[in-house]
Amino acid sequence: MGDGALMQIGEVAERTGLSLRTIRYYEEVGLIVPSARSQGGFRLYTHADVDRLQVVKRMKPLEFSLEQMRDLLAIVDRLSGGVRLAKAERERLLDTLAGYREAVHERCAALRAQLATAEEFAATLAGHMDALQSPTPSRATTNS
């Protein structure tokens, strides 16, 4: 499929791992807008639309709100829109983008700590199971 090819929602769902319902929801809340519609009214998406959905998909588990997702996407759109921006606006947008990057790093660190805790707990459970499953030496009773 060439770069200009349009995809129907089923193919987009397959490429992104998102459900049709989720993609439609993201459209309803303004995160993604299909680039076109077929004569029959079917949503048609470009590779850029798929890339945008991938950004949203990556933000969701990091607990970004819909408003933050919209804001980040708007910043990226503005910065990459091919329009010459005033220096002050460009700096403001880049500062905000840097803030999102820092938030991602913080959330990744928190997830790594949470994963380490979960792995420690799993090891503790495995240790308990091993102890319970291994035969215990019989206690010799001595009668004198």
C-alpha positions as a LaTeX table, in Angstrom:
\begin{tabular}{lrrr}
\hline
Residue & $x$ (\AA) & $y$ (\AA) & $z$ (\AA) \\
\hline
Met1 & 0.00 & 0.00 & 0.00 \\
Gly2 & 1.46 & 3.38 & $-0.99$ \\
Asp3 & 1.83 & 6.40 & 1.25 \\
Gly4 & $-1.31$ & 8.05 & $-0.18$ \\
Ala5 & $-3.47$ & 4.98 & 0.22 \\
Leu6 & $-6.57$ & 5.22 & 2.35 \\
Met7 & $-7.54$ & 2.50 & 4.82 \\
Gln8 & $-10.90$ & 1.56 & 6.19 \\
Ile9 & $-11.40$ & 1.39 & 9.93 \\
Gly10 & $-10.96$ & $-2.40$ & 10.07 \\
Glu11 & $-7.47$ & $-2.21$ & 8.63 \\
Val12 & $-6.63$ & 0.67 & 10.98 \\
Ala13 & $-7.84$ & $-1.40$ & 13.93 \\
Glu14 & $-5.66$ & $-4.29$ & 12.80 \\
Arg15 & $-2.59$ & $-2.06$ & 12.36 \\
Thr16 & $-3.00$ & $-0.29$ & 15.71 \\
Gly17 & $-4.38$ & $-3.08$ & 17.88 \\
Leu18 & $-7.27$ & $-0.80$ & 18.85 \\
Ser19 & $-10.89$ & $-1.90$ & 18.65 \\
Leu20 & $-13.31$ & $-0.34$ & 16.17 \\
Arg21 & $-15.25$ & 0.99 & 19.15 \\
Thr22 & $-12.14$ & 2.67 & 20.60 \\
Ile23 & $-11.25$ & 4.28 & 17.28 \\
Arg24 & $-14.81$ & 5.60 & 16.92 \\
Tyr25 & $-14.67$ & 6.89 & 20.50 \\
Tyr26 & $-11.41$ & 8.72 & 19.82 \\
Glu27 & $-13.17$ & 10.32 & 16.85 \\
Glu28 & $-16.15$ & 11.34 & 19.02 \\
Val29 & $-13.88$ & 13.06 & 21.55 \\
Gly30 & $-11.85$ & 14.83 & 18.86 \\
Leu31 & $-8.54$ & 12.99 & 19.08 \\
Ile32 & $-8.66$ & 11.66 & 15.53 \\
Val33 & $-10.66$ & 12.62 & 12.49 \\
Pro34 & $-10.74$ & 10.33 & 9.46 \\
Ser35 & $-9.04$ & 12.04 & 6.53 \\
Ala36 & $-11.86$ & 11.12 & 4.18 \\
Arg37 & $-15.11$ & 9.26 & 3.76 \\
Ser38 & $-15.94$ & 6.83 & 1.00 \\
Gln39 & $-18.97$ & 7.43 & $-1.23$ \\
Gly40 & $-20.78$ & 4.97 & 1.02 \\
Gly41 & $-19.86$ & 7.00 & 4.11 \\
Phe42 & $-17.14$ & 4.69 & 5.43 \\
Arg43 & $-14.34$ & 6.29 & 7.39 \\
Leu44 & $-11.04$ & 6.39 & 5.49 \\
Tyr45 & $-7.70$ & 6.90 & 7.21 \\
Thr46 & $-4.20$ & 7.78 & 6.05 \\
His47 & $-0.89$ & 6.58 & 7.46 \\
Ala48 & $-0.67$ & 9.90 & 9.31 \\
Asp49 & $-4.02$ & 9.12 & 10.96 \\
Val50 & $-2.68$ & 5.73 & 12.03 \\
Asp51 & 0.45 & 7.40 & 13.46 \\
Arg52 & $-1.79$ & 9.77 & 15.41 \\
Leu53 & $-3.76$ & 6.84 & 16.84 \\
Gln54 & $-0.47$ & 5.20 & 17.86 \\
Val55 & 0.44 & 8.34 & 19.83 \\
Val56 & $-2.91$ & 8.21 & 21.64 \\
Lys57 & $-2.49$ & 4.48 & 22.27 \\
Arg58 & 0.91 & 5.10 & 23.88 \\
Met59 & $-0.38$ & 7.96 & 26.05 \\
Lys60 & $-3.35$ & 6.06 & 27.47 \\
Pro61 & $-1.45$ & 3.62 & 29.73 \\
Leu62 & 0.60 & 6.54 & 31.02 \\
Glu63 & $-2.66$ & 7.97 & 32.42 \\
Phe64 & $-2.83$ & 11.10 & 30.31 \\
Ser65 & $-6.30$ & 12.64 & 30.27 \\
Leu66 & $-8.23$ & 13.17 & 27.05 \\
Glu67 & $-7.61$ & 16.91 & 27.44 \\
Gln68 & $-3.85$ & 16.34 & 27.75 \\
Met69 & $-3.93$ & 14.05 & 24.70 \\
Arg70 & $-5.80$ & 16.72 & 22.71 \\
Asp71 & $-3.34$ & 19.38 & 23.87 \\
Leu72 & $-0.27$ & 17.32 & 22.96 \\
Leu73 & $-1.67$ & 16.42 & 19.55 \\
Ala74 & $-2.53$ & 20.08 & 18.89 \\
Ile75 & 1.03 & 21.09 & 19.80 \\
Val76 & 2.53 & 18.48 & 17.50 \\
Asp77 & 0.12 & 19.52 & 14.73 \\
Arg78 & 1.03 & 23.18 & 15.17 \\
Leu79 & 4.79 & 22.54 & 15.26 \\
Ser80 & 4.75 & 20.23 & 12.25 \\
Gly81 & 2.07 & 22.07 & 10.27 \\
Gly82 & 4.50 & 23.73 & 7.90 \\
Val83 & 3.41 & 27.20 & 9.02 \\
Arg84 & 6.11 & 29.61 & 10.13 \\
Leu85 & 5.50 & 30.35 & 13.80 \\
Ala86 & 6.50 & 33.42 & 15.72 \\
Lys87 & 9.55 & 32.75 & 17.88 \\
Ala88 & 7.61 & 33.27 & 21.14 \\
Glu89 & 4.84 & 30.86 & 20.12 \\
Arg90 & 7.32 & 28.22 & 18.94 \\
Glu91 & 9.25 & 28.47 & 22.23 \\
Arg92 & 6.03 & 28.23 & 24.24 \\
Leu93 & 4.93 & 25.14 & 22.32 \\
Leu94 & 8.35 & 23.52 & 22.68 \\
Asp95 & 8.36 & 24.26 & 26.43 \\
Thr96 & 4.95 & 22.64 & 26.79 \\
Leu97 & 6.13 & 19.67 & 24.75 \\
Ala98 & 9.19 & 19.38 & 27.01 \\
Gly99 & 6.81 & 19.33 & 29.99 \\
Tyr100 & 4.95 & 16.39 & 28.46 \\
Arg101 & 8.25 & 14.62 & 27.84 \\
Glu102 & 9.20 & 15.10 & 31.50 \\
Ala103 & 5.79 & 13.78 & 32.58 \\
Val104 & 6.34 & 10.69 & 30.43 \\
His105 & 9.75 & 10.10 & 32.04 \\
Glu106 & 8.22 & 10.45 & 35.52 \\
Arg107 & 5.41 & 8.05 & 34.71 \\
Cys108 & 7.85 & 5.54 & 33.22 \\
Ala109 & 9.93 & 5.71 & 36.42 \\
Ala110 & 6.81 & 5.16 & 38.52 \\
Leu111 & 5.83 & 2.17 & 36.34 \\
Arg112 & 9.35 & 0.70 & 36.68 \\
Ala113 & 9.07 & 1.00 & 40.47 \\
Gln114 & 5.63 & $-0.58$ & 40.39 \\
Leu115 & 6.96 & $-3.42$ & 38.21 \\
Ala116 & 9.87 & $-4.00$ & 40.61 \\
Thr117 & 7.42 & $-4.25$ & 43.51 \\
Ala118 & 5.25 & $-6.68$ & 41.56 \\
Glu119 & 8.28 & $-8.81$ & 40.65 \\
Glu120 & 9.39 & $-8.90$ & 44.31 \\
Phe121 & 5.91 & $-10.00$ & 45.31 \\
Ala122 & 5.89 & $-12.71$ & 42.62 \\
Ala123 & 9.26 & $-13.96$ & 43.90 \\
Thr124 & 7.92 & $-14.01$ & 47.48 \\
Leu125 & 4.90 & $-16.05$ & 46.39 \\
Ala126 & 7.11 & $-18.44$ & 44.43 \\
Gly127 & 9.28 & $-18.88$ & 47.52 \\
His128 & 6.23 & $-19.67$ & 49.66 \\
Met129 & 4.93 & $-22.15$ & 47.10 \\
Asp130 & 8.32 & $-23.86$ & 46.82 \\
Ala131 & 8.51 & $-24.15$ & 50.61 \\
Leu132 & 5.01 & $-25.59$ & 50.83 \\
Gln133 & 5.53 & $-28.06$ & 48.00 \\
Ser134 & 8.91 & $-29.41$ & 49.03 \\
Pro135 & 8.83 & $-32.41$ & 51.35 \\
Thr136 & 9.58 & $-31.53$ & 54.92 \\
Pro137 & 11.95 & $-33.77$ & 56.81 \\
Ser138 & 10.04 & $-35.96$ & 59.21 \\
Arg139 & 10.55 & $-35.12$ & 62.81 \\
Ala140 & 12.05 & $-37.97$ & 64.64 \\
Thr141 & 10.54 & $-38.48$ & 68.00 \\
Thr142 & 12.76 & $-39.79$ & 70.68 \\
Asn143 & 11.27 & $-41.65$ & 73.54 \\
Ser144 & 13.62 & $-42.21$ & 76.34 \\
\hline
\end{tabular}
